[in-house]
Amino acid sequence: MAFDSVERDGEKMGWFMLDENSTNNNTLSPVRIDESFCKLVLYIEFSSSGVRIWDVVIFLPNVLFLLFLALRFNRARLKLRATSSPIFLTFYGIVWSCVTLSVLRCIVSMLVNATTSFGGMTDKIMWIAVRFSLLSAEMSVVIFGLAFGHLDSRNSIRAVLVTTCVISLGFSLAQGALDIVLPDDAFHIPSKDLDLFGHGGMLFLFVTSIIFATIYLIIFLLPCTRARDYLALPAKRSFYAYVATLCLLDSLQALGAGLLNWDVPEGLCLLNITSGTYFTFYIPLVYVTFLREFFSISQPTILFSYKTQVDDTLDDEHYSLPQQQSLTSLKTESDFICPNHCLFENTQFAANAGGNPLCGIQSPDSITGYSIESSSSIEFSGRGDFGSLIARNN
């Protein structure tokens, strides 16, 4: 038996099995090979252009988001230069690199012929590169959210990025090796003799998705455990909404991979939905969760780390006034007044104060250390000089 195609009026009708015993009569057996829609959508092309619909579906949202970033680049650059926290620049760089690589992958997949050995290998390598960048972003975001109190320097941020890239590289190499050496039969296209990107196999995807979903579930439930008494957990709901979204996405992906691994064709439909959503909307989710508020407010606040203000000592030797901060310093982006046991309530990953909800707000009296009524208690060390100065003026 061999495979052949039938065309009528220039329109391909489908793939049939050609009976080799009847080649003289040129007859076709009535057995037609029909791929499921969920598998067909992965490799079907626009006419004879060689451009797959699946690549276009992923390309359009990413290129639109890239244009959005480009249009707001000047404003974002000014905001980043105005803040003293390097964490925002790190997040912005992660967003730009991930979306650029995703757009590049789509363009390469549209240009190469995946049916050839070179084109198929190039397509898989680009998929693995995109997965590497997105997984690095995932782990970095979680660490930045949970350990923000220790990320007050560029060295600590660089250490986090290097660590997450090394772990992601190991994961991506394992996934790529499995996908190239042991391609999954569920992603093999007999009609084109083509192996699509299979995420490293359904068993690999099933196990890793369960691991990621479990980690995100634990992080989401941390505020409900006693860990909140010992850890400075993020208090912003947007962070936990981000974690819950990825937990749900990984759970559905594990379900789809498991169904497909146990020969349930409907699992491929669920897998296509979850993977398509991940590759198109994960980076916009990061932007909305962690950068939108920073770029929208007129004076950004430090979301991940802070440094307490060090007051300048008074140069006047004749006065013994209590140290006070200028009230105008409250208007700057990094000069916040807050007790040691309380973090900022208006930060992205502020820890829960666990008490007075206004613990991050103090009156000017409490800042200066004395009230207007108690101003008479101010003592001057140079009374003689001060008295003679008054007499001279009189």
HELIX and SHEET records of a PDB file:
HELIX    1   1 GLU A   20  SER A   22  5                                   3    
HELIX    2   2 PHE A   37  LEU A   40  1                                   4    
HELIX    3   3 ILE A   53  LEU A   71  1                                  19    
HELIX    4   4 PHE A   73  ALA A   82  1                                  10    
HELIX    5   5 ILE A   87  LEU A  111  1                                  25    
HELIX    6   6 SER A  117  LEU A  146  1                                  30    
HELIX    7   7 PHE A  148  HIS A  150  5                                   3    
HELIX    8   8 ARG A  154  VAL A  181  1                                  28    
HELIX    9   9 ASP A  185  PHE A  187  5                                   3    
HELIX   10  10 MET A  202  LEU A  221  1                                  20    
HELIX   11  11 LEU A  222  CYS A  224  5                                   3    
HELIX   12  12 ARG A  226  ASP A  229  5                                   4    
HELIX   13  13 ARG A  237  ASN A  261  1                                  25    
HELIX   14  14 GLU A  266  PHE A  290  1                                  25    
HELIX   15  15 ARG A  292  SER A  296  1                                   5    
HELIX   16  16 LEU A  327  LYS A  331  5                                   5    
HELIX   17  17 PRO A  364  THR A  368  1                                   5    
HELIX   18  18 GLU A  373  SER A  377  5                                   5    
HELIX   19  19 ARG A  383  ASN A  393  1                                  11    
SHEET    1   A 3 ALA A   2  ARG A   8  0                                        
SHEET    2   A 3 GLU A  11  LEU A  18 -1                                        
SHEET    3   A 3 LEU A  28  ARG A  32 -1                                        
SHEET    1   B 2 HIS A 188  ILE A 189  0                                        
SHEET    2   B 2 LEU A 194  ASP A 195 -1                                        
END                                                                             
